[in-house]
Amino acid sequence: MVVVLSIMSVILGGSVVVMRGIMSSVREDKARSDFTTIQSLVMKYQISTGRYPTTEQGLRALVDKPAQAPVPRRWTRVMDEVPRDPWGSEYGYRYPGARNPEDFEILSAGRDGIVGTEDDLSSQDP
């Protein structure tokens, strides 16, 4: 009986480790999918206003008309709220992007929720 319980504990423990890895991968896939959706909304903003939001305006510019320069003359709300990544943090935005300065970049702080660590995700990641 003790042997059976020990074997079951080992199997369950291994299952938990495997499930954590799968969930992490699913969340990363969801974030990358969100990047595509957000990118299309930023492009819609750019078509409407004639420019991308600045880094300072961020994705908030898609929700509320920016009050800081450059203030767009023509502005249309393209999102109801700044979306959150699969770990619960708001997505970040940078223009120009770090890897491709000619394009904007959507960012996720990743699992740890801290910007600037190795688990961060970027729409400009290869």
C-alpha positions in Angstrom: 0.0 0.0 0.0 2.8 2.4 0.9 4.6 1.5 -2.3 1.5 2.3 -4.4 1.0 5.6 -2.6 4.7 6.5 -3.2 4.4 5.7 -6.9 1.2 7.7 -7.2 2.9 10.7 -5.5 5.8 10.6 -7.9 3.4 10.4 -10.9 1.3 13.3 -9.6 4.3 15.4 -8.8 5.6 14.9 -12.3 2.2 15.7 -13.8 2.2 19.0 -11.9 5.6 20.0 -13.4 4.5 19.0 -16.9 1.2 21.0 -16.5 3.1 24.1 -15.4 5.3 23.9 -18.5 2.2 23.5 -20.7 0.4 26.4 -19.1 3.4 28.6 -19.5 3.6 27.7 -23.2 -0.2 28.3 -23.6 0.1 31.8 -22.0 3.0 32.7 -24.2 1.1 31.6 -27.3 -1.9 33.7 -26.1 0.3 36.8 -25.6 1.7 36.4 -29.1 -1.8 36.1 -30.5 -2.7 39.2 -28.6 0.3 41.0 -30.1 -1.3 40.5 -33.6 -4.7 41.8 -32.5 -3.2 44.9 -30.7 -0.9 45.6 -33.7 -3.9 45.8 -36.0 -5.6 48.2 -33.6 -2.5 50.4 -33.4 -2.4 50.4 -37.2 -6.1 51.5 -37.2 -5.2 54.3 -34.8 -2.4 55.3 -37.2 -4.7 55.4 -40.2 -7.2 57.5 -38.2 -4.7 60.0 -36.8 -1.8 59.9 -39.3 0.8 58.8 -36.7 1.5 56.1 -34.2 1.1 56.8 -30.5 4.3 57.9 -28.8 5.8 55.7 -26.1 4.5 58.2 -23.5 1.0 58.0 -24.9 1.2 54.2 -25.1 -1.8 52.0 -25.7 -3.9 54.4 -23.6 -4.0 56.5 -26.7 -6.3 53.9 -28.3 -8.7 54.2 -25.3 -8.6 57.9 -24.5 -7.7 60.8 -26.7 -4.2 61.9 -25.9 -3.9 65.1 -24.0 -0.1 65.4 -24.5 1.7 66.3 -27.7 1.2 65.3 -30.4 -2.5 65.5 -29.8 -4.3 64.1 -32.9 -6.9 66.3 -34.5 -8.9 63.3 -35.7 -9.2 60.6 -33.1 -11.4 57.6 -32.7 -11.5 55.2 -29.8 -10.3 51.8 -31.1 -10.3 49.9 -27.7 -12.5 50.0 -24.6 -9.6 49.4 -22.3 -5.9 48.7 -22.4 -5.7 44.9 -22.7 -3.9 42.7 -20.1 -1.5 39.9 -20.8 -2.2 36.3 -19.8 -0.5 37.0 -16.4 -2.7 40.0 -15.6 -0.4 42.9 -16.4 -1.3 45.6 -18.9 0.5 45.3 -22.2 3.2 47.8 -22.8 4.0 49.8 -25.9 7.1 51.5 -27.3 7.6 53.6 -30.4 10.1 53.3 -31.9 10.7 49.7 -31.1 13.9 48.4 -29.6 14.9 45.9 -32.3 13.2 47.7 -35.2 13.2 51.5 -34.7 11.0 51.9 -37.8 8.1 50.1 -36.2 6.2 50.1 -32.9 6.6 47.3 -30.3 4.0 45.6 -28.0 5.4 44.3 -24.8 4.5 41.8 -22.0 6.3 41.7 -18.7 5.8 37.9 -18.8 5.2 35.5 -15.9 7.0 37.5 -13.3 5.2 40.8 -14.1 8.5 42.8 -14.0 9.6 44.7 -17.1 13.2 44.2 -18.0 13.6 40.5 -17.0 14.4 37.6 -19.2 10.8 36.3 -19.4 9.5 39.5 -21.1 7.9 39.1 -24.5 8.0 41.5 -27.4 6.1 41.7 -30.7 9.6 42.2 -32.2 11.0 39.0 -30.9 12.2 36.7 -33.7 
